[in-house]
Amino acid sequence: MRCRWIILLLLLPLFLGGCLSNVDMRQRVILTAVGIDGADVPGHVTITAQLLNALKAPQGDADAVLVISSTGHTGFDAARNMVKEVGRKVFWGQIQAIVIGEEVLREVNAAQLLDFLDRDFEPSRLAYVLVARGQTGAVVMGCGGSMLDSIPVGTITNQVEGVRATGKSHVMRLHDFMRALDTPGRSCATGFLTVTGEKTTGLGEVCKNQKIILEGVATFREGWVVGFWDDKETRGLNWVLGEVTSGMLITKDPSEQNKVSLEILGASSRVEPMMVDDQPVIRITVNAEANIGDIVGPGLDILDDGLIASLERRQATVIRNEILAALKRAKDERTDVFGFGTAFARRFPRQWEKMADSWDEQFLPDLPVELIVEAKIRRVGLCLSPIRVQ
Amino acid sequence: MDIEQNVHQIRAEFGDPKDLKVRFFTFGSARPRTGALLYFLDLTEDGAIPETILRPLMIETWKLSDAQILAPDLISKLQNEFLLGAETETVSGFNQAVQALLGGRVILLVDGHASAIAINLRQEHRREIQEPDVEMVITGPREGFVETISRNIGLIRRRIATPSLRVQEFQLGEKSQTRVTLIYIAGLADDRIVSEAISRLNKIQVEAVFDPGQLEDFLEDAPWSPFPTWGTTERVDVCAAQLLEGCVAILTDGSPVCLFAPVTFLSFFQTPDDYYMRYPAATLARWLRLSGISISLVFPSLYLAIVNFHPELIPFALLVTIAAAKERIPFPLVVEILLMEAVFEMLREAGLRMPRPIGQALTIVGPLVIGQAAVQAGLVAAPVIVVVATTAIGTFLIAREKVTQATRILRFPLLILTALFGMFGLILGMIALLTHQVSLRSLGVPYMYPLAPLDLKALRDVLIRSPKWDFQSRRVAVHLPEDEGSD
């Protein structure tokens, strides 16, 4: 009898969603990336998808993906309407990138646009969320990507991974994006794409002439896009978040004759919320290390006692300027992309309750920030002074 | 009493065959008596008959007086004073004489006497001792059992020179009357295990025994289980090692196969040369074999579950490759896998029984059919070939054929469960399988020992073949149910 109950219990999970969808690979079509836009009918949503053409994808032909647009009342409705044209079951479990058009983001809140991706069990939460600046998501979906990648979305994902070498963008995954939307005292900031070149191919096919470039970040306030940050401001954000792992810092030596570029080896940051006289104060400590990458100019004496120290001070100044630019932009836009509010909520939960409602409007713009940057130069490269051509 | 009549009766019993030889002769001086020798050709070493029987009887009996020849104890006198055969006995009944003849003995009838003498001149065909084909080792003894039981027992005695080696003989098979022996080392083998084995042997009722495999059905604790609970070996050193671990072994005449028990599931993953090789290599080999069984059991099902039910688990680039391969295939994945598995099993079975010259043709056609052609024809996707081939390699990794057979059989129900219920079905199947294994016993010893009941020290020897000075004892830990209270 007990045995029978155990068997019954073991069989119960059969009814859980997602465990029993037996779909053969041939009846599926893999969706690699999706663009989300508005539609002609107000309030409707258009979804543009890059669907994998499995037979052609490994060769990297222009028809490696099929680009399809469909419209519906909501994102989910539009997604389901795709079946009308495709016929196969669209598989969302491996979606790599979600690109939202700028226009629709000004009309519809991001949370509403992405709800269907967050609610359904299938879409991959690891997908990158990106904004198409001055473009629709559909246009980005129509871009063929780089020749190096066999499928267009490969270019986007490679750009997202590769941008870590410069620290000049910051892309959030769907899971983090939705969580940040849901967290008080924290705003979303994710990379944006720009498109260059003219489209030369027909609908449904990608165009290799059009190039996508990943730049800066688009910032959000309460799910609405409010600004597009440039390289400098974006890296300022990354310094504070501790997400600069590599990149270049350009400065000059004290004689102002040589250009010195520093290769960032890594950085760490600490954000400490404090209450001073019942007013919130934030202290940011950034530690950065770098190598000398190159010295361009008449040359300088690396062995000079004070040189490295002064280069380190200059390095710190560059970093400090980037952070200050980011802070100013955030304060102007009243968007807390750094998550300062969350830091307060965690450290001072009682005081936070009073601040929570008016954090972005009242407290953030006047938030005093104490900024400490410690920069170190670790290695000077393999030569002491530049080769003198004779 | 009349010798003609007796001989006739015996011949009639066998249907007067040509290979039953009868030799009449007379012996004694003054009052010669008639004697008759009966024996089967080939069962008996007939070359030895003149020297050991005829010569003493026909020539040496001159010195017997008439009184002695006529005395009723003539039979025992002949047996004790004249016959040179090493093993003689008096048989009195007709049936006894018939059995003795079948056992390769020479029957000596004497006119006027109701009893006869059976002289053992059995001829054994002894195969050369060879290395068993099925249990190859890299280093270690090459000695394998042969078909002659007396030699096999001798081989064991040569390796275990202790008086406590016990050899208990049974005669099984109504028609075959096969000698079956139970071998164990008194003091090492647990008494309960020995008596259990004896009682099971005593209960066996069969027509004929040609191989211990025929007895295995009767000896097993769980005959319906796909898992073997008796180990099999043809190697003398393995048998000896098992005896020293406290196992009982069963040998039957006419077969080089030795059965031994108790065994545990994990012991099937140890090979004899594990203990002859250096320990790091042996440990690696053990891990390989354990992964071999996991692969051969679940790999096709796992592939099916992931590709059809959970493609999100596959790295994106790999998914693209799999999808591309699958695009042109007309069958559902499960059909594809079943098809390939079936072809592989057929090839394997065909290769097993194939006459050697034809086998070559099979080895050429087989890989072509399974591999290249099936993919090019668009019947099977290339990744499926890789999966099936890996599975096959996994089965070959398992050292013992018996476990391989179990995994070959179990692979299919697991695959079908997976096709129906996905990953969930696979896990459910594995749970059921493990539950079954845990409930098994081999001659009363838990099959999954040392995993269940857990014994960390013993488990270490399963996972790591540590140096010999490091482990204390390799004896089978006998955890019979009644132990649990008294320990």
Contacts between the chains, C-beta under 8 A, distances in Angstrom:
chain1	res1	chain2	res2	distance
A	10	B	428	6.1
A	10	B	431	7.4
A	13	B	424	6.0
A	14	B	421	6.4
A	14	B	424	6.3
A	19	B	309	7.4
A	19	B	421	7.9
A	19	B	422	6.0
A	19	B	423	7.2
A	19	B	424	5.1
A	20	B	309	7.5
A	20	B	421	6.7
A	20	B	422	5.9
A	20	B	424	7.4
A	21	B	309	6.6
A	21	B	422	8.0
A	22	B	308	5.3
A	22	B	309	6.0
A	22	B	419	7.4
A	22	B	422	6.3
A	23	B	308	6.5
A	24	B	308	6.1
A	24	B	326	7.7
A	24	B	332	5.0
A	24	B	333	5.8
A	25	B	307	6.0
A	25	B	308	7.2
A	25	B	311	7.3
A	25	B	322	6.6
A	25	B	323	5.5
A	25	B	326	4.0
A	25	B	327	7.8
A	25	B	333	6.8
A	26	B	326	5.6
A	26	B	327	6.4
A	26	B	329	6.7
A	28	B	311	7.3
A	28	B	323	7.6
A	30	B	311	7.7
A	30	B	319	6.6
A	30	B	320	7.4
A	30	B	323	5.9
A	32	B	316	8.0
A	52	B	320	6.5
A	52	B	323	6.6
A	54	B	320	7.0
A	54	B	323	3.8
A	54	B	324	4.6
A	54	B	326	7.2
A	54	B	327	4.5
A	55	B	324	5.9
A	55	B	327	4.8
A	55	B	328	7.2
A	57	B	320	5.1
A	57	B	323	7.6
A	57	B	324	6.1
A	58	B	320	6.6
A	58	B	321	6.5
A	58	B	324	5.2
A	91	B	311	6.2
A	93	B	310	7.9
A	93	B	311	5.8
A	93	B	312	3.2
A	94	B	311	6.8
A	94	B	312	6.0
A	94	B	314	7.8
A	94	B	316	5.3
A	94	B	319	5.9
A	96	B	316	6.5
A	122	B	312	7.5
A	124	B	312	6.1
A	150	B	320	7.9
A	151	B	320	7.3
